[in-house]
Amino acid sequence: MLFRSPVNGRRWINPSQPQTLYGATMLCYIDGAFGLLYGIGAFLLMAIAIGLLVGGFCIANEIRWGYWAAVAAAVAQVALLLLFYGLGVLRFPVILNFMFDGLLVALLVHPMSRDYQRLWFH
C-alpha cells in the first residue's frame, strides 16, 4: 500500500480511521512541521512540534500514548497562543493560527475520535 513503509510496515497516515482522526493526523504533521521551522531556538515550541509529529505518527499506527501526546501538544499550543496574545488572538494574522490549532484540538477530542482510540488503539 502507498501509505505503508516498505521497511517496517508502519504507516504515515491511516485512511481506514474515521475522518476526524485522519484529518487530525494530517494537521498534526502540518502543524508540527511549521512548528519545527518557526520554533527554532525556543525549547517549548520545539517540544510541542515534536509532540505533534510523534503524536501524528502514533495515531496513524494506532498507539494510545501517542494519541494522548498529540492531544496534550495541541492543547498546549492553543494555551500558549491565548497566554501570549490574550484577546489579540482574534486579530487577523494570529486568528488563522488559532483557528487551525483549535480545529486540531476539536478533531482530536471529537467523540468519534475518542471512541475509536478507546476501542482500537493499543
Buried (B, 14 or more C-beta within 10 A) or exposed (E): EEEEEEEEEEBBBBEEBBEBBBBBBBBBBBBBBBBBEEBEEEEEBBBBBBBBBBBBBBBBBBBBEBBBBBBBBBBBBBEBBBEEBEEEBEEEEBBEBBEBBBBBBBBBBBEEBBEBBEEEBE
